Amino acid sequence: MGITATLQSPRRRVRSTGLAPGRPGPSWLALGLLLAAILAPPALILIERAVPPPLAEIDRLGRLAAKAADAVAALLAQQAATPRRAEDAPRNPAAPPATADAAPREPAAVPMPWTHLALQGVEPDLASLGAALAMLAPRDGIRIALLAPDGQVLLRSGAGTEPEQGVLVVRRAVPGWPLQVAALQAPPATPSVLPFLAVAALALLLLAGFALRWDRRIRATAAAALRDEALRRASLAESTARQRLALGAAGLGCWSWDEAADEVTWDASAAAILGWQPACLARGDALRQRLDPADAPLLQAALEQGRRSGEPTQCTLRLRATPGLPQRWIELRIQAWPGPRGILWHGVIGDATARREAEEAQQRLLHEVDHRARNALAVVQALLRLSRGEPPAGLLPRVEARIAALARAHTLLAQSRWEGADLRRLATAELNRQGPSGQRAQLAGPPVLLSPLAAQPMAMVLHELASNAARHGALAAPGGSLSLTWRWLPEGGLDLAWQETLAVPQPRGRAPAGFGTRILDATIRDQLGGRIAREWRAEGLRCSIGLPAGCLVAAPALLAAE
């Protein structure tokens, strides 16, 4: 039985990518970039408009507005304290000059926005207020405006009096007066953002295309990896199935031993061979406890040899004997492999009981063949000595025929692996050697298996009886017949009756004792320990032979099977 070591190959894991093979689908990254390219321009515009100004600019405008409010309040207070003379008032060139006796005129009308100041007795000097605002306004795009309580622009630095929509406006009240000063941050002349938005959108589109291509490549790689993994798993499953089939056909089981952890694992076949529970763990000494104590050194020697050489080693061991059951043998083939914590032993185990029994039977057979060969040579030597008294003309054919009878018995024994020879087959073979006349013989009796010790002697006896009948008895002339019957004796043993019936009855008498008679007597009585009786009747010879139980096989299993 050939045994080969098997190893479990570690399984290679593939990280899951979350992608189904063969189904590319949309790329979330590419979709995100496309959406960003579409929404980025309006979002940037909204962000630009919604971003609040810096706090430092607000603080600057607030300080400037407060300073201007204080200056306006001071000017208005000064104008209120110094009444304006008539000659200082601006005149209308078309009006006639004033005279001494002229009647007094009502004061000049103040523009409508300043009416609330006129009610307080103040006629503002617009030129001085405008000059003050112009002096306070810086030249970096900031303007200062004087506002009425309702928000109407009264004065401002720069040309025009229309309110300006500034990006940033900070207002401060004029102390003591119903007026407000506003500092306005004019919108800067910024370049258009459309080119930037176009470039950004184009860049996002390019990134989206690259991301889509990259995503497709990743998906193709993942699909190929999944296909490779599926093929590898299918190949591994097929290899495992073939291995299991081969091990099952050979009657082998796998087992492993982690020497560092002192743990032994095995499969169902190994468990059945050793009588263990399947799919369990055991210590390393569990196998030693299952073995015959006399064979424990053999296992240890095999382990030491495998540890030194690193090559597979094999040993045949006996299992511990169980009362009432035959001895069982196992065969181990193991190999040492370096592991992360120490030596790992992997191997196979097989039931070697049948092989050991066959080897022992073969040894017995060889001894039996050797013994039978020596006996055959001794019989041939005896035949030659006893044949010296026969006529020289017929000596050679008769010796050859007797040796051929021994050879036929030997062939029957070899066919049965030297367990015995069938009496019916032995008798039929000897009668058929006599030619067509042998077909007139009738055989009757139960199945009988002659022991190896009695097969060749009985072949010689049947040969002498058949050749005598063919030359001088019932088979010598047409019309004669012959019958051979046998039966089991109650006390054990076998009784055979050889009855010849001549075609023409002869007078009763007794035939002279020749060479064949001496062979019959010497074989039955001396060699087999049986009995033989001959009676010459008018119708022919009647011979009765009795064989002891030792010449028969107790349980003719081969005959029962046939």
C-alpha positions as CSV (number, residue, x, y, z in Angstrom):
1,M,0.0,0.0,0.0
2,G,1.6,3.3,-1.1
3,I,1.1,6.2,1.1
4,T,1.8,9.8,0.3
5,A,1.8,12.8,2.6
6,T,-0.7,15.6,2.0
7,L,-0.6,19.2,3.2
8,Q,-3.3,21.8,3.4
9,S,-2.4,24.9,1.4
10,P,-3.3,28.1,3.2
11,R,-6.2,30.0,1.6
12,R,-5.4,33.4,0.1
13,R,-7.9,36.1,1.2
14,V,-9.0,38.9,-1.1
15,R,-10.2,42.1,0.4
16,S,-13.7,42.9,-0.5
17,T,-14.0,46.0,-2.7
18,G,-17.8,46.2,-2.5
19,L,-18.0,46.0,-6.3
20,A,-20.0,43.4,-8.2
21,P,-18.0,41.8,-11.0
22,G,-19.3,42.5,-14.5
23,R,-21.5,45.4,-13.3
24,P,-19.6,48.7,-13.5
25,G,-22.4,51.0,-12.4
26,P,-21.9,54.7,-11.7
27,S,-18.9,56.1,-9.9
28,W,-19.8,58.2,-6.9
29,L,-16.6,60.1,-7.1
30,A,-17.2,61.0,-10.8
31,L,-20.8,61.9,-10.1
32,G,-19.7,64.1,-7.2
33,L,-17.2,65.9,-9.4
34,L,-19.7,66.5,-12.2
35,L,-22.2,67.9,-9.7
36,A,-19.5,70.1,-8.2
37,A,-18.6,71.4,-11.7
38,I,-22.3,72.3,-12.3
39,L,-22.9,73.9,-8.9
40,A,-19.6,75.6,-8.4
41,P,-20.1,78.8,-10.4
42,P,-23.4,80.0,-8.8
43,A,-22.1,78.9,-5.5
44,L,-19.0,81.0,-5.8
45,I,-21.1,84.0,-6.8
46,L,-23.4,83.6,-3.8
47,I,-20.5,83.1,-1.5
48,E,-18.8,86.2,-2.9
49,R,-21.9,88.3,-2.2
50,A,-22.7,86.7,1.2
51,V,-19.2,86.9,2.7
52,P,-19.2,89.6,5.4
53,P,-16.5,92.3,5.3
54,P,-13.5,92.1,7.6
55,L,-13.9,93.5,11.1
56,A,-10.9,95.8,10.7
57,E,-12.7,97.6,7.8
58,I,-15.8,98.0,9.8
59,D,-13.9,99.4,12.7
60,R,-12.1,101.9,10.4
61,L,-15.3,103.1,8.9
62,G,-16.8,103.5,12.4
63,R,-14.0,105.6,13.6
64,L,-14.1,107.8,10.5
65,A,-17.8,108.3,10.8
66,A,-17.5,109.2,14.5
67,K,-14.8,111.7,13.7
68,A,-16.9,113.3,11.0
69,A,-19.9,113.5,13.3
70,D,-17.9,115.3,16.0
71,A,-16.6,117.8,13.3
72,V,-20.1,118.5,12.0
73,A,-21.4,119.0,15.5
74,A,-18.6,121.5,16.2
75,L,-19.3,123.5,13.0
76,L,-23.0,123.6,13.6
77,A,-22.5,124.8,17.2
78,Q,-20.1,127.5,16.0
79,Q,-22.6,128.6,13.3
80,A,-25.3,128.7,15.9
81,A,-23.2,130.9,18.2
82,T,-22.2,133.5,15.5
83,P,-25.2,135.1,13.8
84,R,-24.8,135.6,10.2
85,R,-24.8,139.3,8.9
86,A,-26.9,140.4,6.0
87,E,-23.9,141.6,4.0
88,D,-22.4,138.2,4.3
89,A,-25.4,136.5,2.9
90,P,-25.2,135.7,-0.7
91,R,-27.1,138.1,-2.9
92,N,-29.2,137.7,-6.0
93,P,-27.7,139.8,-8.8
94,A,-31.1,140.4,-10.3
95,A,-32.5,141.9,-7.1
96,P,-32.3,145.7,-6.5
97,P,-29.9,147.0,-3.9
98,A,-31.1,147.6,-0.4
99,T,-31.7,151.1,0.9
100,A,-31.7,152.5,4.4
101,D,-35.4,153.4,4.4
102,A,-36.3,150.2,2.9
103,A,-38.6,148.0,4.8
104,P,-37.0,145.0,6.5
105,R,-37.1,141.7,4.6
106,E,-37.8,138.3,5.9
107,P,-34.8,136.0,6.2
108,A,-33.9,134.0,3.1
109,A,-35.5,130.7,2.7
110,V,-33.4,127.6,3.7
111,P,-33.5,124.5,1.4
112,M,-36.2,122.1,2.5
113,P,-33.8,119.4,3.9
114,W,-32.4,121.9,6.4
115,T,-35.8,123.1,7.6
116,H,-35.4,121.2,10.9
117,L,-32.2,123.2,11.6
118,A,-33.9,126.5,10.7
119,L,-36.6,125.8,13.2
120,Q,-33.8,125.7,15.8
121,G,-32.5,129.1,14.7
122,V,-29.5,127.9,12.8
123,E,-28.9,128.6,9.2
124,P,-26.2,126.1,8.2
125,D,-23.2,127.1,6.1
126,L,-23.3,124.4,3.5
127,A,-19.9,125.4,2.0
128,S,-18.1,125.0,5.3
129,L,-19.8,121.8,6.1
130,G,-19.0,120.4,2.6
131,A,-15.4,121.5,3.0
132,A,-15.2,119.8,6.4
133,L,-16.6,116.5,5.0
134,A,-14.2,116.6,2.0
135,M,-11.2,117.1,4.3
136,L,-12.2,114.2,6.5
137,A,-12.8,111.8,3.6
138,P,-9.8,109.7,2.7
139,R,-8.8,109.1,-0.9
140,D,-9.1,105.3,-1.0
141,G,-12.7,105.1,-2.1
142,I,-14.3,105.9,1.2
143,R,-16.9,108.8,1.2
144,I,-18.6,110.6,4.1
145,A,-22.2,111.7,3.9
146,L,-24.4,113.9,6.1
147,L,-27.9,112.3,6.5
148,A,-31.2,113.7,7.7
149,P,-33.1,111.7,10.4
150,D,-35.1,110.1,7.6
151,G,-31.9,108.9,5.9
152,Q,-32.0,111.6,3.1
153,V,-28.5,112.6,2.0
154,L,-27.9,116.3,2.9
155,L,-24.2,116.5,2.0
156,R,-21.5,114.2,1.0
157,S,-17.9,114.3,0.0
158,G,-17.5,114.3,-3.7
159,A,-19.8,115.3,-6.5
160,G,-23.6,114.8,-6.4
161,T,-26.0,114.3,-3.6
162,E,-27.6,111.1,-4.6
163,P,-27.2,108.2,-2.2
164,E,-24.7,105.6,-3.3
165,Q,-25.1,101.9,-2.8
166,G,-21.9,101.1,-1.1
167,V,-20.7,97.7,-0.2
168,L,-20.3,98.7,3.5
169,V,-22.1,101.6,5.4
170,V,-21.4,102.7,9.0
171,R,-23.5,105.4,10.6
172,R,-22.9,107.6,13.6
173,A,-25.2,110.3,15.1
174,V,-24.1,113.9,15.2
175,P,-24.0,114.8,18.9
176,G,-26.6,117.4,19.8
177,W,-28.2,117.6,16.4
178,P,-30.8,115.5,14.6
179,L,-28.4,114.5,11.9
180,Q,-26.3,111.4,11.1
181,V,-22.9,110.9,9.5
182,A,-22.4,107.8,7.3
183,A,-19.0,106.4,6.1
184,L,-19.5,104.5,2.9
185,Q,-17.0,102.0,1.4
186,A,-17.4,102.3,-2.3
187,P,-17.4,98.9,-4.2
188,P,-13.9,98.0,-5.5
189,A,-13.4,97.6,-9.1
190,T,-12.9,93.9,-9.1
191,P,-12.3,91.8,-12.2
192,S,-15.0,89.5,-13.5
193,V,-15.1,86.0,-11.9
194,L,-16.5,84.3,-15.0
195,P,-13.1,83.2,-16.5
196,F,-12.1,81.8,-13.1
197,L,-15.4,80.0,-12.9
198,A,-15.0,78.6,-16.4
199,V,-11.5,77.3,-15.6
200,A,-12.7,75.8,-12.3
201,A,-15.6,74.1,-14.1
202,L,-13.3,72.7,-16.8
203,A,-10.9,71.5,-14.2
204,L,-13.7,69.7,-12.3
205,L,-14.9,68.2,-15.6
206,L,-11.4,66.9,-16.3
207,L,-11.2,65.5,-12.7
208,A,-14.6,63.9,-13.2
209,G,-13.4,62.2,-16.4
210,F,-10.2,61.0,-14.8
211,A,-12.1,59.8,-11.7
212,L,-14.5,57.9,-14.0
213,R,-11.7,56.3,-15.9
214,W,-9.8,55.4,-12.7
215,D,-13.0,54.0,-11.1
216,R,-13.6,51.8,-14.2
217,R,-10.1,50.6,-14.0
218,I,-10.5,49.8,-10.3
219,R,-13.7,48.0,-11.0
220,A,-12.2,46.0,-13.8
221,T,-9.3,45.0,-11.5
222,A,-11.7,44.1,-8.7
223,A,-13.8,42.0,-11.1
224,A,-10.6,40.2,-12.3
225,A,-9.5,39.6,-8.8
226,L,-13.0,38.2,-7.9
227,R,-12.9,36.0,-11.0
228,D,-9.4,34.8,-10.1
229,E,-10.5,34.1,-6.5
230,A,-13.6,32.2,-7.8
231,L,-11.4,30.1,-10.1
232,R,-8.9,29.5,-7.3
233,R,-11.7,28.4,-4.9
234,A,-13.1,26.2,-7.6
235,S,-9.7,24.7,-8.3
236,L,-9.1,24.2,-4.6
237,A,-12.5,22.5,-4.1
238,E,-11.8,20.3,-7.1
239,S,-8.3,19.4,-5.8
240,T,-9.8,18.7,-2.3
241,A,-12.5,16.5,-3.8
242,R,-9.9,14.6,-5.9
243,Q,-7.7,14.2,-2.8
244,R,-10.6,13.0,-0.7
245,L,-11.6,10.6,-3.4
246,A,-8.0,9.2,-3.7
247,L,-7.6,8.9,0.0
248,G,-11.0,7.3,0.3
249,A,-10.2,4.8,-2.4
250,A,-6.9,3.9,-0.8
251,G,-8.5,3.7,2.6
252,L,-6.2,6.5,4.0
253,G,-6.8,9.3,6.5
254,C,-5.0,12.6,7.1
255,W,-3.7,13.7,10.5
256,S,-1.5,16.6,11.8
257,W,0.4,17.2,15.0
258,D,1.4,20.7,16.3
259,E,4.4,19.7,18.5
260,A,4.6,23.1,20.2
261,A,0.9,23.2,21.2
262,D,0.9,19.4,21.6
263,E,-2.4,19.1,19.6
264,V,-3.4,16.4,17.2
265,T,-6.1,16.8,14.5
266,W,-7.4,14.2,12.1
267,D,-10.2,13.6,9.5
268,A,-13.0,11.2,9.6
269,S,-11.1,8.4,7.9
270,A,-8.2,8.6,10.3
271,A,-10.7,8.6,13.2
272,A,-12.4,5.5,11.9
273,I,-9.0,3.7,11.6
274,L,-7.9,4.7,15.1
275,G,-11.3,4.4,16.7
276,W,-11.4,8.1,17.7
277,Q,-14.2,10.6,17.6
278,P,-14.2,12.6,14.3
279,A,-13.4,16.4,14.3
280,C,-11.9,16.5,17.8
281,L,-8.6,17.6,19.3
282,A,-6.3,15.4,21.3
283,R,-2.9,15.6,22.9
284,G,0.2,14.2,21.3
285,D,0.3,11.2,23.6
286,A,-3.1,10.0,22.5
287,L,-1.5,8.2,19.5
288,R,1.1,6.6,21.7
289,Q,-1.6,5.4,24.1
290,R,-3.5,3.8,21.2
291,L,-0.4,1.8,20.1
292,D,1.0,-1.4,21.4
293,P,3.6,-0.6,24.0
294,A,6.1,-2.7,22.3
295,D,5.9,-0.6,19.1
296,A,6.2,2.8,20.9
297,P,10.0,2.9,20.2
298,L,9.4,2.5,16.5
299,L,7.2,5.6,16.4
300,Q,9.8,7.6,18.4
301,A,12.6,6.5,16.0
302,A,10.5,7.5,13.0
303,L,9.9,11.0,14.5
304,E,13.6,11.4,15.2
305,Q,14.5,10.4,11.7
306,G,12.0,12.8,10.2
307,R,13.2,15.6,12.4
308,R,16.8,15.2,11.4
309,S,16.3,14.6,7.7
310,G,13.2,16.7,6.9
311,E,12.1,13.9,4.5
312,P,9.0,11.8,4.8
313,T,9.4,8.8,7.0
314,Q,7.2,5.7,7.3
315,C,6.6,3.0,9.9
316,T,4.2,0.1,10.5
317,L,2.8,-0.2,14.0
318,R,0.5,-2.5,16.0
319,L,-2.6,-1.1,17.7
320,R,-3.2,-2.0,21.3
321,A,-4.9,-5.4,21.4
322,T,-8.6,-5.6,22.2
323,P,-9.9,-8.7,23.9
324,G,-11.9,-10.9,21.6
325,L,-10.7,-9.1,18.4
326,P,-7.8,-9.9,16.0
327,Q,-4.6,-7.9,16.1
328,R,-4.7,-4.7,14.0
329,W,-1.9,-2.9,12.2
330,I,-1.6,0.7,11.0
331,E,0.9,2.3,8.7
332,L,2.0,5.9,9.3
333,R,3.8,8.3,6.8
334,I,4.8,11.6,8.3
335,Q,6.9,14.6,7.5
336,A,8.1,17.5,9.6
337,W,7.4,21.1,8.5
338,P,8.7,24.3,10.2
339,G,5.9,26.3,11.7
340,P,5.7,29.7,13.4
341,R,5.9,28.2,16.9
342,G,7.8,25.0,16.2
343,I,7.6,21.8,14.2
344,L,4.4,20.8,12.5
345,W,3.9,17.1,11.6
346,H,1.6,16.3,8.6
347,G,0.9,12.8,7.3
348,V,-1.5,10.0,6.4
349,I,-2.5,6.9,8.1
350,G,-3.8,3.6,6.7
351,D,-5.1,0.3,8.0
352,A,-2.4,-2.2,7.3
353,T,-4.1,-5.2,8.9
354,A,-5.2,-6.9,5.6
355,R,-1.8,-6.4,4.1
356,R,0.0,-7.8,7.2
357,E,-2.3,-10.8,7.1
358,A,-1.7,-11.3,3.4
359,E,2.1,-11.1,4.0
360,E,1.8,-13.6,6.8
361,A,-0.3,-15.9,4.7
362,Q,2.2,-15.5,1.9
363,Q,5.0,-16.5,4.2
364,R,3.0,-19.6,5.4
365,L,2.3,-20.4,1.7
366,L,6.0,-20.2,0.9
367,H,6.8,-22.5,3.7
368,E,4.0,-24.9,2.6
369,V,5.2,-24.9,-1.0
370,D,8.7,-25.6,0.2
371,H,7.4,-28.5,2.3
372,R,5.2,-29.8,-0.5
373,A,8.0,-29.6,-3.0
374,R,10.2,-31.7,-0.7
375,N,7.4,-34.2,-0.2
376,A,6.8,-34.4,-4.0
377,L,10.4,-35.1,-4.6
378,A,10.3,-37.8,-1.9
379,V,7.2,-39.3,-3.5
380,V,8.9,-39.3,-7.0
381,Q,11.9,-40.9,-5.5
382,A,9.7,-43.6,-3.9
383,L,7.9,-44.1,-7.2
384,L,11.2,-44.7,-9.0
385,R,12.3,-47.2,-6.4
386,L,9.0,-49.1,-6.5
387,S,8.9,-49.0,-10.3
388,R,12.1,-51.0,-10.7
389,G,10.2,-54.3,-10.7
390,E,7.9,-53.3,-13.7
391,P,8.7,-54.2,-17.3
392,P,11.2,-51.7,-18.8
393,A,9.0,-51.1,-21.9
394,G,6.1,-49.5,-19.9
395,L,8.2,-48.0,-17.0
396,L,8.7,-44.6,-18.5
397,P,5.1,-43.8,-19.5
398,R,3.7,-45.0,-16.2
399,V,6.2,-43.0,-14.2
400,E,5.4,-39.9,-16.2
401,A,1.7,-40.5,-15.7
402,R,2.1,-40.8,-12.0
403,I,4.2,-37.7,-11.8
404,A,1.6,-35.9,-13.9
405,A,-1.1,-36.9,-11.4
406,L,1.0,-35.3,-8.6
407,A,1.4,-32.1,-10.8
408,R,-2.4,-31.9,-11.2
409,A,-2.9,-32.1,-7.5
410,H,-0.3,-29.5,-7.0
411,T,-2.1,-27.2,-9.5
412,L,-5.4,-27.6,-7.6
413,L,-3.7,-26.7,-4.3
414,A,-2.0,-23.6,-5.8
415,Q,-5.4,-22.4,-7.2
416,S,-6.9,-22.6,-3.7
417,R,-3.8,-20.9,-2.2
418,W,-2.9,-24.2,-0.5
419,E,-6.1,-24.3,1.5
420,G,-7.1,-27.6,0.0
421,A,-8.2,-29.5,-3.2
422,D,-11.8,-30.3,-4.3
423,L,-12.3,-34.1,-4.4
424,R,-14.7,-33.9,-7.3
425,R,-12.3,-31.8,-9.4
426,L,-9.4,-34.1,-8.5
427,A,-11.3,-37.3,-9.6
428,T,-12.7,-35.7,-12.8
429,A,-9.2,-34.6,-13.8
430,E,-7.8,-38.2,-13.4
431,L,-10.7,-39.8,-15.2
432,N,-10.5,-37.3,-18.1
433,R,-6.9,-38.4,-18.6
434,Q,-8.1,-41.8,-19.7
435,G,-9.7,-40.5,-22.8
436,P,-13.3,-40.9,-24.0
437,S,-13.8,-44.0,-21.8
438,G,-13.5,-41.7,-18.7
439,Q,-16.7,-40.0,-19.7
440,R,-18.6,-43.1,-18.7
441,A,-17.7,-42.6,-15.0
442,Q,-20.4,-41.3,-12.7
443,L,-19.5,-39.2,-9.6
444,A,-21.8,-38.5,-6.7
445,G,-21.3,-37.1,-3.2
446,P,-21.3,-33.9,-1.1
447,P,-18.7,-31.2,-1.5
448,V,-15.5,-32.3,0.0
449,L,-12.2,-30.3,0.4
450,L,-9.2,-32.5,0.9
451,S,-6.5,-31.0,3.1
452,P,-3.1,-30.1,1.5
453,L,-1.6,-33.2,3.2
454,A,-4.1,-35.5,1.6
455,A,-4.5,-34.0,-1.9
456,Q,-1.4,-35.4,-3.6
457,P,-1.7,-38.9,-2.0
458,M,-5.4,-39.1,-3.1
459,A,-4.4,-37.9,-6.6
460,M,-2.0,-40.9,-6.7
461,V,-4.7,-43.3,-5.5
462,L,-7.3,-42.1,-8.0
463,H,-4.7,-42.2,-10.8
464,E,-3.9,-45.9,-10.0
465,L,-7.6,-46.9,-9.9
466,A,-8.4,-45.0,-13.1
467,S,-5.4,-46.3,-15.1
468,N,-6.1,-49.9,-13.9
469,A,-9.8,-49.5,-15.0
470,A,-8.7,-48.2,-18.4
471,R,-6.2,-51.1,-18.9
472,H,-7.9,-54.1,-17.3
473,G,-11.2,-53.0,-15.8
474,A,-14.6,-51.5,-16.8
475,L,-13.2,-48.8,-19.0
476,A,-11.0,-51.2,-21.1
477,A,-13.9,-52.3,-23.3
478,P,-17.0,-50.6,-24.6
479,G,-20.2,-51.1,-22.6
480,G,-18.4,-51.0,-19.2
481,S,-19.2,-48.3,-16.6
482,L,-17.7,-46.9,-13.4
483,S,-19.1,-45.0,-10.4
484,L,-17.4,-43.2,-7.6
485,T,-19.5,-42.2,-4.6
486,W,-18.5,-40.7,-1.2
487,R,-20.3,-39.7,2.0
488,W,-19.5,-38.2,5.3
489,L,-19.2,-40.5,8.2
490,P,-21.0,-39.7,11.5
491,E,-17.9,-40.1,13.6
492,G,-16.0,-37.9,11.2
493,G,-14.0,-38.8,8.1
494,L,-15.0,-39.8,4.6
495,D,-16.1,-43.1,3.0
496,L,-15.4,-43.6,-0.7
497,A,-16.8,-46.4,-2.9
498,W,-15.2,-47.3,-6.3
499,Q,-17.5,-49.6,-8.2
500,E,-16.7,-51.0,-11.7
501,T,-19.2,-52.7,-13.9
502,L,-17.8,-54.8,-16.7
503,A,-19.5,-55.2,-20.1
504,V,-18.9,-59.0,-19.9
505,P,-18.9,-60.4,-16.4
506,Q,-15.7,-62.3,-15.5
507,P,-15.3,-65.2,-13.1
508,R,-14.7,-64.2,-9.6
509,G,-11.2,-64.3,-8.4
510,R,-8.4,-62.2,-6.9
511,A,-6.0,-60.2,-9.1
512,P,-2.3,-60.6,-8.3
513,A,-0.8,-57.8,-6.1
514,G,1.1,-55.6,-8.5
515,F,2.9,-52.3,-8.3
516,G,-0.4,-50.4,-8.2
517,T,-1.8,-52.4,-5.4
518,R,1.4,-51.7,-3.3
519,I,1.0,-48.0,-4.0
520,L,-2.7,-48.0,-2.9
521,D,-1.9,-49.9,0.3
522,A,1.2,-47.8,1.2
523,T,-0.6,-44.5,0.4
524,I,-4.0,-45.1,2.2
525,R,-2.8,-47.0,5.2
526,D,0.7,-45.8,5.8
527,Q,0.7,-42.2,4.6
528,L,-2.9,-41.1,5.2
529,G,-3.7,-43.5,8.1
530,G,-6.9,-44.7,6.5
531,R,-8.3,-48.1,5.4
532,I,-8.8,-49.8,2.0
533,A,-10.6,-52.9,1.0
534,R,-10.8,-54.5,-2.5
535,E,-13.2,-57.1,-3.7
536,W,-13.1,-58.6,-7.2
537,R,-16.6,-59.5,-8.2
538,A,-17.9,-61.0,-11.4
539,E,-19.2,-57.6,-12.6
540,G,-16.0,-55.9,-11.7
541,L,-13.8,-54.4,-8.9
542,R,-15.3,-52.8,-5.9
543,C,-12.8,-50.8,-3.7
544,S,-13.9,-49.2,-0.4
545,I,-11.6,-46.4,1.1
546,G,-12.0,-44.7,4.4
547,L,-10.2,-41.4,5.2
548,P,-9.8,-40.0,8.7
549,A,-11.0,-36.6,9.6
550,G,-7.5,-35.2,9.5
551,C,-7.4,-35.6,5.7
552,L,-10.4,-33.2,5.3
553,V,-10.8,-29.4,5.7
554,A,-13.2,-28.7,8.6
555,A,-15.0,-25.7,6.9
556,P,-14.9,-26.0,3.1
557,A,-15.7,-22.3,2.5
558,L,-14.4,-22.3,-1.0
559,L,-16.7,-25.1,-2.0
560,A,-19.7,-23.4,-0.3
561,A,-18.9,-20.2,-2.3
562,E,-18.7,-22.1,-5.5
